Amino acid sequence: MVSCSGRKSLYQKLVTNRPLCCYLDHDLCGVSAAVATILREKGQSVDWMFENKPLQWVFKLAARVHAPRLMFVGSAE
């Protein structure tokens, strides 16, 4: 997502109260999208992070949108 200077990001406008799914490695972007899709097919509402951001940013986003859970998809524990 490219944001113009002086404008709020899409994430700054959202308060979703839904779990947030993100990936730790760019190679796992498709896997995290698949996790979000499977959860949605099972009837859960899930937000999916499609940007590769630092973990501190992800935690702040989760707090800002009141995400009850934060799911990380990574290659190792």
Secondary structure, DSSP 4 states (H G I P E B T S, - for coil): ----TTS--HHHH----S-EEEESSGGGHHHHHHHHHHHHHTT---EE--S---HHHHHHHHHHTT-S-EEEE-S--
